[in-house]
Amino acid sequence: MKSGAFKRASLGAALIVTATLSPAFAHHSGAMFDNTKQITLHGTVKDYQWTNPHVHIFLLADAEKAGDPPVEWSIEATSPGNLTRMGWTKRTVHPGDKVTVVLSPLRDGEHGG
């Protein structure tokens, strides 16, 4: 059940849910995200922070051109409580895991979402 495919699917689902629901919460603003766009990144987890109010994943995304270095992305997911209800734990993702992430990027063009 902890296969790479399960992790990739769950990670994508959690990030899509976060991007879709964030504007619905009065105490959170989704203004920093461009919810009209979705991008898919493939890469290696550099760091995974299971913290309130949001879990963060730092991803070394595969370069678009062969030979270029990976690009670091900062990804904000939903809260640990919400992820726990989706079956995640603080041990679901580990540095070095290969993942695919679908996210709404930051409006300012920085590498985050």
Gaussian input, Z-matrix of N, CA and C with variables (Angstrom, degrees):
# hf/3-21g

backbone

0 1
 N
 C     1     B1
 C     2     B2     1     A1
 N     3     B3     2     A2     1     D1
 C     4     B4     3     A3     2     D2
 C     5     B5     4     A4     3     D3
 N     6     B6     5     A5     4     D4
 C     7     B7     6     A6     5     D5
 C     8     B8     7     A7     6     D6
 N     9     B9     8     A8     7     D7
 C    10    B10     9     A9     8     D8
 C    11    B11    10    A10     9     D9
 N    12    B12    11    A11    10    D10
 C    13    B13    12    A12    11    D11
 C    14    B14    13    A13    12    D12
 N    15    B15    14    A14    13    D13
 C    16    B16    15    A15    14    D14
 C    17    B17    16    A16    15    D15
 N    18    B18    17    A17    16    D16
 C    19    B19    18    A18    17    D17
 C    20    B20    19    A19    18    D18
 N    21    B21    20    A20    19    D19
 C    22    B22    21    A21    20    D20
 C    23    B23    22    A22    21    D21
 N    24    B24    23    A23    22    D22
 C    25    B25    24    A24    23    D23
 C    26    B26    25    A25    24    D24
 N    27    B27    26    A26    25    D25
 C    28    B28    27    A27    26    D26
 C    29    B29    28    A28    27    D27
 N    30    B30    29    A29    28    D28
 C    31    B31    30    A30    29    D29
 C    32    B32    31    A31    30    D30
 N    33    B33    32    A32    31    D31
 C    34    B34    33    A33    32    D32
 C    35    B35    34    A34    33    D33
 N    36    B36    35    A35    34    D34
 C    37    B37    36    A36    35    D35
 C    38    B38    37    A37    36    D36
 N    39    B39    38    A38    37    D37
 C    40    B40    39    A39    38    D38
 C    41    B41    40    A40    39    D39
 N    42    B42    41    A41    40    D40
 C    43    B43    42    A42    41    D41
 C    44    B44    43    A43    42    D42
 N    45    B45    44    A44    43    D43
 C    46    B46    45    A45    44    D44
 C    47    B47    46    A46    45    D45
 N    48    B48    47    A47    46    D46
 C    49    B49    48    A48    47    D47
 C    50    B50    49    A49    48    D48
 N    51    B51    50    A50    49    D49
 C    52    B52    51    A51    50    D50
 C    53    B53    52    A52    51    D51
 N    54    B54    53    A53    52    D52
 C    55    B55    54    A54    53    D53
 C    56    B56    55    A55    54    D54
 N    57    B57    56    A56    55    D55
 C    58    B58    57    A57    56    D56
 C    59    B59    58    A58    57    D57
 N    60    B60    59    A59    58    D58
 C    61    B61    60    A60    59    D59
 C    62    B62    61    A61    60    D60
 N    63    B63    62    A62    61    D61
 C    64    B64    63    A63    62    D62
 C    65    B65    64    A64    63    D63
 N    66    B66    65    A65    64    D64
 C    67    B67    66    A66    65    D65
 C    68    B68    67    A67    66    D66
 N    69    B69    68    A68    67    D67
 C    70    B70    69    A69    68    D68
 C    71    B71    70    A70    69    D69
 N    72    B72    71    A71    70    D70
 C    73    B73    72    A72    71    D71
 C    74    B74    73    A73    72    D72
 N    75    B75    74    A74    73    D73
 C    76    B76    75    A75    74    D74
 C    77    B77    76    A76    75    D75
 N    78    B78    77    A77    76    D76
 C    79    B79    78    A78    77    D77
 C    80    B80    79    A79    78    D78
 N    81    B81    80    A80    79    D79
 C    82    B82    81    A81    80    D80
 C    83    B83    82    A82    81    D81
 N    84    B84    83    A83    82    D82
 C    85    B85    84    A84    83    D83
 C    86    B86    85    A85    84    D84
 N    87    B87    86    A86    85    D85
 C    88    B88    87    A87    86    D86
 C    89    B89    88    A88    87    D87
 N    90    B90    89    A89    88    D88
 C    91    B91    90    A90    89    D89
 C    92    B92    91    A91    90    D90
 N    93    B93    92    A92    91    D91
 C    94    B94    93    A93    92    D92
 C    95    B95    94    A94    93    D93
 N    96    B96    95    A95    94    D94
 C    97    B97    96    A96    95    D95
 C    98    B98    97    A97    96    D96
 N    99    B99    98    A98    97    D97
 C   100   B100    99    A99    98    D98
 C   101   B101   100   A100    99    D99
 N   102   B102   101   A101   100   D100
 C   103   B103   102   A102   101   D101
 C   104   B104   103   A103   102   D102
 N   105   B105   104   A104   103   D103
 C   106   B106   105   A105   104   D104
 C   107   B107   106   A106   105   D105
 N   108   B108   107   A107   106   D106
 C   109   B109   108   A108   107   D107
 C   110   B110   109   A109   108   D108
 N   111   B111   110   A110   109   D109
 C   112   B112   111   A111   110   D110
 C   113   B113   112   A112   111   D111
 N   114   B114   113   A113   112   D112
 C   115   B115   114   A114   113   D113
 C   116   B116   115   A115   114   D114
 N   117   B117   116   A116   115   D115
 C   118   B118   117   A117   116   D116
 C   119   B119   118   A118   117   D117
 N   120   B120   119   A119   118   D118
 C   121   B121   120   A120   119   D119
 C   122   B122   121   A121   120   D120
 N   123   B123   122   A122   121   D121
 C   124   B124   123   A123   122   D122
 C   125   B125   124   A124   123   D123
 N   126   B126   125   A125   124   D124
 C   127   B127   126   A126   125   D125
 C   128   B128   127   A127   126   D126
 N   129   B129   128   A128   127   D127
 C   130   B130   129   A129   128   D128
 C   131   B131   130   A130   129   D129
 N   132   B132   131   A131   130   D130
 C   133   B133   132   A132   131   D131
 C   134   B134   133   A133   132   D132
 N   135   B135   134   A134   133   D133
 C   136   B136   135   A135   134   D134
 C   137   B137   136   A136   135   D135
 N   138   B138   137   A137   136   D136
 C   139   B139   138   A138   137   D137
 C   140   B140   139   A139   138   D138
 N   141   B141   140   A140   139   D139
 C   142   B142   141   A141   140   D140
 C   143   B143   142   A142   141   D141
 N   144   B144   143   A143   142   D142
 C   145   B145   144   A144   143   D143
 C   146   B146   145   A145   144   D144
 N   147   B147   146   A146   145   D145
 C   148   B148   147   A147   146   D146
 C   149   B149   148   A148   147   D147
 N   150   B150   149   A149   148   D148
 C   151   B151   150   A150   149   D149
 C   152   B152   151   A151   150   D150
 N   153   B153   152   A152   151   D151
 C   154   B154   153   A153   152   D152
 C   155   B155   154   A154   153   D153
 N   156   B156   155   A155   154   D154
 C   157   B157   156   A156   155   D155
 C   158   B158   157   A157   156   D156
 N   159   B159   158   A158   157   D157
 C   160   B160   159   A159   158   D158
 C   161   B161   160   A160   159   D159
 N   162   B162   161   A161   160   D160
 C   163   B163   162   A162   161   D161
 C   164   B164   163   A163   162   D162
 N   165   B165   164   A164   163   D163
 C   166   B166   165   A165   164   D164
 C   167   B167   166   A166   165   D165
 N   168   B168   167   A167   166   D166
 C   169   B169   168   A168   167   D167
 C   170   B170   169   A169   168   D168
 N   171   B171   170   A170   169   D169
 C   172   B172   171   A171   170   D170
 C   173   B173   172   A172   171   D171
 N   174   B174   173   A173   172   D172
 C   175   B175   174   A174   173   D173
 C   176   B176   175   A175   174   D174
 N   177   B177   176   A176   175   D175
 C   178   B178   177   A177   176   D176
 C   179   B179   178   A178   177   D177
 N   180   B180   179   A179   178   D178
 C   181   B181   180   A180   179   D179
 C   182   B182   181   A181   180   D180
 N   183   B183   182   A182   181   D181
 C   184   B184   183   A183   182   D182
 C   185   B185   184   A184   183   D183
 N   186   B186   185   A185   184   D184
 C   187   B187   186   A186   185   D185
 C   188   B188   187   A187   186   D186
 N   189   B189   188   A188   187   D187
 C   190   B190   189   A189   188   D188
 C   191   B191   190   A190   189   D189
 N   192   B192   191   A191   190   D190
 C   193   B193   192   A192   191   D191
 C   194   B194   193   A193   192   D192
 N   195   B195   194   A194   193   D193
 C   196   B196   195   A195   194   D194
 C   197   B197   196   A196   195   D195
 N   198   B198   197   A197   196   D196
 C   199   B199   198   A198   197   D197
 C   200   B200   199   A199   198   D198
 N   201   B201   200   A200   199   D199
 C   202   B202   201   A201   200   D200
 C   203   B203   202   A202   201   D201
 N   204   B204   203   A203   202   D202
 C   205   B205   204   A204   203   D203
 C   206   B206   205   A205   204   D204
 N   207   B207   206   A206   205   D205
 C   208   B208   207   A207   206   D206
 C   209   B209   208   A208   207   D207
 N   210   B210   209   A209   208   D208
 C   211   B211   210   A210   209   D209
 C   212   B212   211   A211   210   D210
 N   213   B213   212   A212   211   D211
 C   214   B214   213   A213   212   D212
 C   215   B215   214   A214   213   D213
 N   216   B216   215   A215   214   D214
 C   217   B217   216   A216   215   D215
 C   218   B218   217   A217   216   D216
 N   219   B219   218   A218   217   D217
 C   220   B220   219   A219   218   D218
 C   221   B221   220   A220   219   D219
 N   222   B222   221   A221   220   D220
 C   223   B223   222   A222   221   D221
 C   224   B224   223   A223   222   D222
 N   225   B225   224   A224   223   D223
 C   226   B226   225   A225   224   D224
 C   227   B227   226   A226   225   D225
 N   228   B228   227   A227   226   D226
 C   229   B229   228   A228   227   D227
 C   230   B230   229   A229   228   D228
 N   231   B231   230   A230   229   D229
 C   232   B232   231   A231   230   D230
 C   233   B233   232   A232   231   D231
 N   234   B234   233   A233   232   D232
 C   235   B235   234   A234   233   D233
 C   236   B236   235   A235   234   D234
 N   237   B237   236   A236   235   D235
 C   238   B238   237   A237   236   D236
 C   239   B239   238   A238   237   D237
 N   240   B240   239   A239   238   D238
 C   241   B241   240   A240   239   D239
 C   242   B242   241   A241   240   D240
 N   243   B243   242   A242   241   D241
 C   244   B244   243   A243   242   D242
 C   245   B245   244   A244   243   D243
 N   246   B246   245   A245   244   D244
 C   247   B247   246   A246   245   D245
 C   248   B248   247   A247   246   D246
 N   249   B249   248   A248   247   D247
 C   250   B250   249   A249   248   D248
 C   251   B251   250   A250   249   D249
 N   252   B252   251   A251   250   D250
 C   253   B253   252   A252   251   D251
 C   254   B254   253   A253   252   D252
 N   255   B255   254   A254   253   D253
 C   256   B256   255   A255   254   D254
 C   257   B257   256   A256   255   D255
 N   258   B258   257   A257   256   D256
 C   259   B259   258   A258   257   D257
 C   260   B260   259   A259   258   D258
 N   261   B261   260   A260   259   D259
 C   262   B262   261   A261   260   D260
 C   263   B263   262   A262   261   D261
 N   264   B264   263   A263   262   D262
 C   265   B265   264   A264   263   D263
 C   266   B266   265   A265   264   D264
 N   267   B267   266   A266   265   D265
 C   268   B268   267   A267   266   D266
 C   269   B269   268   A268   267   D267
 N   270   B270   269   A269   268   D268
 C   271   B271   270   A270   269   D269
 C   272   B272   271   A271   270   D270
 N   273   B273   272   A272   271   D271
 C   274   B274   273   A273   272   D272
 C   275   B275   274   A274   273   D273
 N   276   B276   275   A275   274   D274
 C   277   B277   276   A276   275   D275
 C   278   B278   277   A277   276   D276
 N   279   B279   278   A278   277   D277
 C   280   B280   279   A279   278   D278
 C   281   B281   280   A280   279   D279
 N   282   B282   281   A281   280   D280
 C   283   B283   282   A282   281   D281
 C   284   B284   283   A283   282   D282
 N   285   B285   284   A284   283   D283
 C   286   B286   285   A285   284   D284
 C   287   B287   286   A286   285   D285
 N   288   B288   287   A287   286   D286
 C   289   B289   288   A288   287   D287
 C   290   B290   289   A289   288   D288
 N   291   B291   290   A290   289   D289
 C   292   B292   291   A291   290   D290
 C   293   B293   292   A292   291   D291
 N   294   B294   293   A293   292   D292
 C   295   B295   294   A294   293   D293
 C   296   B296   295   A295   294   D294
 N   297   B297   296   A296   295   D295
 C   298   B298   297   A297   296   D296
 C   299   B299   298   A298   297   D297
 N   300   B300   299   A299   298   D298
 C   301   B301   300   A300   299   D299
 C   302   B302   301   A301   300   D300
 N   303   B303   302   A302   301   D301
 C   304   B304   303   A303   302   D302
 C   305   B305   304   A304   303   D303
 N   306   B306   305   A305   304   D304
 C   307   B307   306   A306   305   D305
 C   308   B308   307   A307   306   D306
 N   309   B309   308   A308   307   D307
 C   310   B310   309   A309   308   D308
 C   311   B311   310   A310   309   D309
 N   312   B312   311   A311   310   D310
 C   313   B313   312   A312   311   D311
 C   314   B314   313   A313   312   D312
 N   315   B315   314   A314   313   D313
 C   316   B316   315   A315   314   D314
 C   317   B317   316   A316   315   D315
 N   318   B318   317   A317   316   D316
 C   319   B319   318   A318   317   D317
 C   320   B320   319   A319   318   D318
 N   321   B321   320   A320   319   D319
 C   322   B322   321   A321   320   D320
 C   323   B323   322   A322   321   D321
 N   324   B324   323   A323   322   D322
 C   325   B325   324   A324   323   D323
 C   326   B326   325   A325   324   D324
 N   327   B327   326   A326   325   D325
 C   328   B328   327   A327   326   D326
 C   329   B329   328   A328   327   D327
 N   330   B330   329   A329   328   D328
 C   331   B331   330   A330   329   D329
 C   332   B332   331   A331   330   D330
 N   333   B333   332   A332   331   D331
 C   334   B334   333   A333   332   D332
 C   335   B335   334   A334   333   D333
 N   336   B336   335   A335   334   D334
 C   337   B337   336   A336   335   D335
 C   338   B338   337   A337   336   D336

   B1=1.4448
   B2=1.5161
   B3=1.3258
   B4=1.4559
   B5=1.5214
   B6=1.3129
   B7=1.4522
   B8=1.5184
   B9=1.3165
   B10=1.4614
   B11=1.5208
   B12=1.3479
   B13=1.4663
   B14=1.5218
   B15=1.3420
   B16=1.4725
   B17=1.5220
   B18=1.3297
   B19=1.4591
   B20=1.5214
   B21=1.3331
   B22=1.4681
   B23=1.5214
   B24=1.3257
   B25=1.4576
   B26=1.5174
   B27=1.3251
   B28=1.4591
   B29=1.5166
   B30=1.3273
   B31=1.4518
   B32=1.5168
   B33=1.3142
   B34=1.4597
   B35=1.5102
   B36=1.3226
   B37=1.4623
   B38=1.5205
   B39=1.3118
   B40=1.4683
   B41=1.5176
   B42=1.3119
   B43=1.4562
   B44=1.5210
   B45=1.3230
   B46=1.4670
   B47=1.5178
   B48=1.3331
   B49=1.4654
   B50=1.5215
   B51=1.3265
   B52=1.4632
   B53=1.5194
   B54=1.3075
   B55=1.4659
   B56=1.5218
   B57=1.3282
   B58=1.4571
   B59=1.5188
   B60=1.3263
   B61=1.4554
   B62=1.5198
   B63=1.3182
   B64=1.4647
   B65=1.5147
   B66=1.3458
   B67=1.4566
   B68=1.5228
   B69=1.3279
   B70=1.4648
   B71=1.5242
   B72=1.3159
   B73=1.4440
   B74=1.5212
   B75=1.3311
   B76=1.4650
   B77=1.5179
   B78=1.3330
   B79=1.4541
   B80=1.5167
   B81=1.3159
   B82=1.4568
   B83=1.5174
   B84=1.3005
   B85=1.4515
   B86=1.5147
   B87=1.2925
   B88=1.4637
   B89=1.5094
   B90=1.3291
   B91=1.4662
   B92=1.5190
   B93=1.3259
   B94=1.4591
   B95=1.5207
   B96=1.3412
   B97=1.4493
   B98=1.5247
   B99=1.3182
   B100=1.4617
   B101=1.5239
   B102=1.3365
   B103=1.4679
   B104=1.5206
   B105=1.3363
   B106=1.4671
   B107=1.5264
   B108=1.3358
   B109=1.4667
   B110=1.5219
   B111=1.3037
   B112=1.4571
   B113=1.5169
   B114=1.3126
   B115=1.4591
   B116=1.5228
   B117=1.3125
   B118=1.4588
   B119=1.5179
   B120=1.3099
   B121=1.4573
   B122=1.5250
   B123=1.3059
   B124=1.4660
   B125=1.5185
   B126=1.3189
   B127=1.4509
   B128=1.5064
   B129=1.3408
   B130=1.4526
   B131=1.5229
   B132=1.3296
   B133=1.4582
   B134=1.5281
   B135=1.3389
   B136=1.4653
   B137=1.5232
   B138=1.3538
   B139=1.4608
   B140=1.5205
   B141=1.3211
   B142=1.4649
   B143=1.5169
   B144=1.3282
   B145=1.4620
   B146=1.5250
   B147=1.3115
   B148=1.4643
   B149=1.5263
   B150=1.3291
   B151=1.4613
   B152=1.5240
   B153=1.3301
   B154=1.4580
   B155=1.5147
   B156=1.3010
   B157=1.4593
   B158=1.5311
   B159=1.3476
   B160=1.4668
   B161=1.5192
   B162=1.3153
   B163=1.4544
   B164=1.5284
   B165=1.3198
   B166=1.4627
   B167=1.5244
   B168=1.3125
   B169=1.4530
   B170=1.5298
   B171=1.3098
   B172=1.4601
   B173=1.5201
   B174=1.3221
   B175=1.4623
   B176=1.5143
   B177=1.3234
   B178=1.4547
   B179=1.5269
   B180=1.3350
   B181=1.4630
   B182=1.5174
   B183=1.3231
   B184=1.4615
   B185=1.5225
   B186=1.3279
   B187=1.4596
   B188=1.5216
   B189=1.3323
   B190=1.4600
   B191=1.5245
   B192=1.3283
   B193=1.4641
   B194=1.5197
   B195=1.3120
   B196=1.4625
   B197=1.5269
   B198=1.3186
   B199=1.4512
   B200=1.5170
   B201=1.3294
   B202=1.4647
   B203=1.5298
   B204=1.3336
   B205=1.4704
   B206=1.5263
   B207=1.3432
   B208=1.4655
   B209=1.5317
   B210=1.3264
   B211=1.4633
   B212=1.5238
   B213=1.3507
   B214=1.4596
   B215=1.5266
   B216=1.3322
   B217=1.4561
   B218=1.5190
   B219=1.3210
   B220=1.4513
   B221=1.5227
   B222=1.3224
   B223=1.4584
   B224=1.5236
   B225=1.3185
   B226=1.4595
   B227=1.5286
   B228=1.3118
   B229=1.4693
   B230=1.5284
   B231=1.2809
   B232=1.4593
   B233=1.5352
   B234=1.3062
   B235=1.4650
   B236=1.5309
   B237=1.3311
   B238=1.4672
   B239=1.5325
   B240=1.3282
   B241=1.4655
   B242=1.5189
   B243=1.3249
   B244=1.4707
   B245=1.5252
   B246=1.3260
   B247=1.4608
   B248=1.5258
   B249=1.3230
   B250=1.4659
   B251=1.5237
   B252=1.3225
   B253=1.4740
   B254=1.5273
   B255=1.3342
   B256=1.4664
   B257=1.5295
   B258=1.3573
   B259=1.4556
   B260=1.5250
   B261=1.3105
   B262=1.4667
   B263=1.5271
   B264=1.3271
   B265=1.4637
   B266=1.5237
   B267=1.3196
   B268=1.4614
   B269=1.5238
   B270=1.3242
   B271=1.4676
   B272=1.5281
   B273=1.3056
   B274=1.4596
   B275=1.5215
   B276=1.3174
   B277=1.4620
   B278=1.5223
   B279=1.3330
   B280=1.4710
   B281=1.5225
   B282=1.3145
   B283=1.4650
   B284=1.5294
   B285=1.3065
   B286=1.4642
   B287=1.5114
   B288=1.3513
   B289=1.4625
   B290=1.5199
   B291=1.3239
   B292=1.4639
   B293=1.5228
   B294=1.3367
   B295=1.4593
   B296=1.5259
   B297=1.3163
   B298=1.4536
   B299=1.5172
   B300=1.3266
   B301=1.4536
   B302=1.5204
   B303=1.3267
   B304=1.4648
   B305=1.5201
   B306=1.3392
   B307=1.4574
   B308=1.5185
   B309=1.3150
   B310=1.4596
   B311=1.5198
   B312=1.3356
   B313=1.4648
   B314=1.5270
   B315=1.3167
   B316=1.4576
   B317=1.5178
   B318=1.3190
   B319=1.4619
   B320=1.5257
   B321=1.3413
   B322=1.4638
   B323=1.5294
   B324=1.3372
   B325=1.4548
   B326=1.5204
   B327=1.3411
   B328=1.4582
   B329=1.5364
   B330=1.3216
   B331=1.4543
   B332=1.5203
   B333=1.3157
   B334=1.4468
   B335=1.5080
   B336=1.3197
   B337=1.4496
   B338=1.4997
   A1=111.76
   A2=118.58
   A3=121.06
   A4=110.46
   A5=117.00
   A6=119.99
   A7=110.52
   A8=115.55
   A9=120.92
   A10=111.81
   A11=117.13
   A12=120.17
   A13=110.75
   A14=117.19
   A15=120.70
   A16=110.09
   A17=116.84
   A18=120.52
   A19=110.97
   A20=116.61
   A21=120.13
   A22=110.91
   A23=117.18
   A24=120.67
   A25=111.13
   A26=116.89
   A27=120.90
   A28=111.47
   A29=117.19
   A30=121.29
   A31=109.95
   A32=117.02
   A33=120.46
   A34=111.69
   A35=117.11
   A36=121.15
   A37=111.11
   A38=116.95
   A39=120.55
   A40=111.05
   A41=117.02
   A42=119.78
   A43=111.47
   A44=117.07
   A45=119.81
   A46=109.79
   A47=117.13
   A48=120.79
   A49=110.10
   A50=117.11
   A51=120.98
   A52=110.36
   A53=116.59
   A54=119.93
   A55=111.62
   A56=116.41
   A57=120.29
   A58=112.08
   A59=117.81
   A60=121.34
   A61=114.61
   A62=118.49
   A63=119.82
   A64=113.69
   A65=119.98
   A66=118.51
   A67=113.56
   A68=117.70
   A69=120.49
   A70=112.95
   A71=118.23
   A72=121.22
   A73=109.63
   A74=116.01
   A75=121.14
   A76=112.59
   A77=118.48
   A78=119.57
   A79=113.68
   A80=117.93
   A81=121.79
   A82=109.24
   A83=115.81
   A84=120.47
   A85=108.87
   A86=115.72
   A87=121.00
   A88=111.07
   A89=116.89
   A90=121.25
   A91=112.95
   A92=117.64
   A93=119.04
   A94=112.87
   A95=117.30
   A96=121.87
   A97=110.92
   A98=116.06
   A99=120.90
   A100=107.19
   A101=115.38
   A102=120.92
   A103=113.63
   A104=117.73
   A105=120.52
   A106=110.63
   A107=116.87
   A108=121.23
   A109=110.14
   A110=114.58
   A111=121.47
   A112=107.54
   A113=115.98
   A114=119.89
   A115=108.65
   A116=115.09
   A117=121.90
   A118=108.29
   A119=115.72
   A120=121.91
   A121=109.21
   A122=115.67
   A123=122.38
   A124=105.45
   A125=116.78
   A126=117.38
   A127=112.91
   A128=113.87
   A129=122.63
   A130=109.04
   A131=115.78
   A132=120.60
   A133=108.79
   A134=115.76
   A135=121.31
   A136=109.96
   A137=115.85
   A138=120.76
   A139=108.26
   A140=115.76
   A141=123.71
   A142=106.30
   A143=116.52
   A144=121.10
   A145=110.12
   A146=115.74
   A147=123.89
   A148=107.19
   A149=117.49
   A150=122.33
   A151=110.54
   A152=114.99
   A153=121.02
   A154=108.63
   A155=121.26
   A156=124.65
   A157=113.62
   A158=117.93
   A159=120.97
   A160=110.25
   A161=114.51
   A162=121.17
   A163=107.43
   A164=116.62
   A165=121.18
   A166=110.11
   A167=113.94
   A168=121.52
   A169=106.70
   A170=115.32
   A171=120.18
   A172=105.64
   A173=114.92
   A174=122.32
   A175=110.47
   A176=116.69
   A177=121.90
   A178=106.17
   A179=114.94
   A180=120.85
   A181=110.19
   A182=114.60
   A183=120.07
   A184=109.39
   A185=116.28
   A186=122.10
   A187=110.19
   A188=115.71
   A189=120.28
   A190=111.31
   A191=117.18
   A192=121.85
   A193=109.51
   A194=115.46
   A195=120.32
   A196=109.84
   A197=116.05
   A198=120.56
   A199=114.09
   A200=117.72
   A201=120.42
   A202=109.24
   A203=117.11
   A204=119.17
   A205=110.81
   A206=117.07
   A207=119.48
   A208=109.99
   A209=115.16
   A210=121.92
   A211=108.12
   A212=116.72
   A213=120.14
   A214=110.57
   A215=115.66
   A216=123.70
   A217=109.20
   A218=116.94
   A219=123.37
   A220=107.24
   A221=116.19
   A222=121.01
   A223=109.58
   A224=115.82
   A225=122.01
   A226=108.17
   A227=115.69
   A228=121.06
   A229=108.39
   A230=115.77
   A231=121.07
   A232=109.88
   A233=117.75
   A234=122.09
   A235=111.74
   A236=116.66
   A237=119.34
   A238=112.07
   A239=117.60
   A240=120.51
   A241=112.18
   A242=116.38
   A243=119.89
   A244=110.92
   A245=117.11
   A246=119.68
   A247=111.86
   A248=117.22
   A249=120.89
   A250=110.08
   A251=117.03
   A252=120.43
   A253=111.43
   A254=117.32
   A255=121.73
   A256=111.50
   A257=116.17
   A258=119.80
   A259=114.89
   A260=117.49
   A261=120.97
   A262=110.10
   A263=115.40
   A264=122.78
   A265=107.35
   A266=115.35
   A267=118.56
   A268=111.45
   A269=116.62
   A270=121.24
   A271=113.05
   A272=118.75
   A273=121.66
   A274=111.96
   A275=116.51
   A276=122.07
   A277=107.98
   A278=115.23
   A279=120.66
   A280=109.92
   A281=117.72
   A282=119.17
   A283=109.12
   A284=115.03
   A285=120.81
   A286=113.96
   A287=118.09
   A288=120.61
   A289=110.15
   A290=116.19
   A291=122.24
   A292=107.04
   A293=117.53
   A294=121.31
   A295=110.57
   A296=114.06
   A297=123.02
   A298=106.45
   A299=116.70
   A300=122.54
   A301=109.39
   A302=116.32
   A303=122.09
   A304=106.07
   A305=116.99
   A306=119.91
   A307=111.98
   A308=115.01
   A309=122.59
   A310=106.24
   A311=117.81
   A312=120.23
   A313=112.59
   A314=115.07
   A315=120.63
   A316=109.23
   A317=116.81
   A318=122.09
   A319=113.24
   A320=116.51
   A321=119.63
   A322=113.40
   A323=117.55
   A324=120.89
   A325=114.70
   A326=116.76
   A327=119.42
   A328=109.37
   A329=116.27
   A330=120.95
   A331=111.19
   A332=115.85
   A333=122.19
   A334=110.71
   A335=115.14
   A336=119.08
   A337=110.93
   D1=-17.47
   D2=179.23
   D3=-98.91
   D4=33.25
   D5=-179.49
   D6=-69.83
   D7=161.55
   D8=178.67
   D9=-59.35
   D10=-38.09
   D11=-179.99
   D12=-64.59
   D13=-40.59
   D14=178.30
   D15=-63.20
   D16=-45.34
   D17=179.59
   D18=-60.17
   D19=-44.92
   D20=-179.17
   D21=-62.86
   D22=-44.75
   D23=-179.49
   D24=-65.13
   D25=-44.33
   D26=-179.45
   D27=-66.06
   D28=-41.21
   D29=-179.88
   D30=-63.17
   D31=-45.12
   D32=178.33
   D33=-61.99
   D34=-42.44
   D35=179.91
   D36=-63.69
   D37=-43.90
   D38=-179.23
   D39=-63.81
   D40=-39.74
   D41=-178.57
   D42=-72.61
   D43=-36.46
   D44=176.45
   D45=-65.89
   D46=-43.57
   D47=177.83
   D48=-59.38
   D49=-44.54
   D50=179.84
   D51=-60.49
   D52=-48.26
   D53=-177.26
   D54=-65.10
   D55=-33.63
   D56=-178.46
   D57=-77.76
   D58=-40.10
   D59=-173.23
   D60=-91.42
   D61=-20.12
   D62=-175.43
   D63=-51.29
   D64=-44.90
   D65=-179.10
   D66=-64.96
   D67=-17.38
   D68=-177.65
   D69=-76.38
   D70=-17.53
   D71=-178.35
   D72=-92.07
   D73=125.56
   D74=-174.63
   D75=-60.87
   D76=-34.39
   D77=-176.83
   D78=-86.44
   D79=0.73
   D80=177.76
   D81=-122.26
   D82=140.05
   D83=174.63
   D84=-107.23
   D85=134.10
   D86=175.61
   D87=-98.39
   D88=10.75
   D89=-174.77
   D90=-61.27
   D91=-26.05
   D92=-177.86
   D93=-74.98
   D94=-15.67
   D95=-178.16
   D96=-101.61
   D97=143.68
   D98=174.97
   D99=-92.70
   D100=90.97
   D101=-176.55
   D102=-74.45
   D103=1.65
   D104=174.54
   D105=-88.10
   D106=-7.98
   D107=-177.74
   D108=-124.31
   D109=148.91
   D110=171.00
   D111=-133.46
   D112=134.61
   D113=175.95
   D114=-124.24
   D115=153.51
   D116=179.60
   D117=-113.06
   D118=127.78
   D119=178.01
   D120=-118.65
   D121=142.15
   D122=173.75
   D123=-118.68
   D124=137.36
   D125=179.66
   D126=178.53
   D127=-161.48
   D128=-175.47
   D129=-119.42
   D130=132.99
   D131=178.62
   D132=-68.04
   D133=124.59
   D134=175.75
   D135=-89.56
   D136=-42.48
   D137=-179.80
   D138=-152.81
   D139=151.90
   D140=-178.97
   D141=-137.10
   D142=116.19
   D143=-176.54
   D144=-114.32
   D145=109.26
   D146=-179.71
   D147=-88.46
   D148=82.68
   D149=-174.40
   D150=-135.43
   D151=154.87
   D152=172.73
   D153=-85.25
   D154=148.18
   D155=4.02
   D156=-87.01
   D157=-8.92
   D158=-178.71
   D159=-138.27
   D160=144.53
   D161=173.00
   D162=-78.51
   D163=140.44
   D164=178.60
   D165=-121.26
   D166=141.44
   D167=175.40
   D168=-124.48
   D169=129.15
   D170=175.32
   D171=-105.66
   D172=119.05
   D173=-171.43
   D174=-114.51
   D175=133.32
   D176=169.50
   D177=-93.66
   D178=95.53
   D179=-175.30
   D180=-75.62
   D181=139.99
   D182=177.75
   D183=-57.43
   D184=140.40
   D185=179.26
   D186=-68.14
   D187=149.43
   D188=178.53
   D189=-72.09
   D190=-32.18
   D191=-179.75
   D192=-111.21
   D193=137.16
   D194=178.27
   D195=-57.78
   D196=135.40
   D197=178.57
   D198=94.47
   D199=-19.26
   D200=177.01
   D201=-77.34
   D202=151.77
   D203=178.47
   D204=-72.60
   D205=158.26
   D206=176.10
   D207=-64.58
   D208=156.74
   D209=-179.22
   D210=-109.89
   D211=128.94
   D212=-179.09
   D213=-81.96
   D214=130.76
   D215=177.27
   D216=-119.66
   D217=142.05
   D218=174.44
   D219=-104.52
   D220=120.26
   D221=-174.40
   D222=-117.89
   D223=124.72
   D224=179.32
   D225=-100.91
   D226=120.77
   D227=177.31
   D228=-101.81
   D229=-172.66
   D230=178.82
   D231=-75.61
   D232=-171.96
   D233=-176.50
   D234=-74.60
   D235=158.50
   D236=174.79
   D237=-56.94
   D238=-36.77
   D239=178.97
   D240=-61.57
   D241=-46.37
   D242=178.24
   D243=-64.51
   D244=-42.53
   D245=179.19
   D246=-65.20
   D247=-36.39
   D248=177.06
   D249=-60.65
   D250=-41.87
   D251=178.54
   D252=-66.23
   D253=-20.25
   D254=177.84
   D255=-92.33
   D256=2.15
   D257=176.60
   D258=99.59
   D259=3.07
   D260=179.73
   D261=-83.15
   D262=159.17
   D263=169.35
   D264=-136.23
   D265=176.36
   D266=177.10
   D267=-68.21
   D268=-7.23
   D269=179.29
   D270=-107.87
   D271=8.89
   D272=-177.97
   D273=-68.17
   D274=-39.53
   D275=-177.77
   D276=-117.94
   D277=142.48
   D278=-179.84
   D279=-132.74
   D280=147.93
   D281=171.03
   D282=-53.71
   D283=136.45
   D284=-177.87
   D285=97.89
   D286=-16.46
   D287=177.67
   D288=-65.41
   D289=139.84
   D290=172.91
   D291=-89.51
   D292=125.55
   D293=-176.93
   D294=-137.04
   D295=162.32
   D296=170.49
   D297=-119.81
   D298=130.67
   D299=-175.76
   D300=-124.89
   D301=134.24
   D302=172.47
   D303=-111.64
   D304=125.34
   D305=-175.58
   D306=-146.14
   D307=163.48
   D308=169.05
   D309=-92.99
   D310=122.18
   D311=-174.86
   D312=-74.08
   D313=164.18
   D314=174.28
   D315=-67.37
   D316=142.86
   D317=179.43
   D318=-64.62
   D319=-30.76
   D320=-174.73
   D321=-79.02
   D322=0.02
   D323=177.13
   D324=86.74
   D325=-5.85
   D326=176.60
   D327=-66.36
   D328=162.71
   D329=-178.60
   D330=-82.48
   D331=81.20
   D332=179.07
   D333=-161.75
   D334=167.36
   D335=179.63
   D336=-177.01

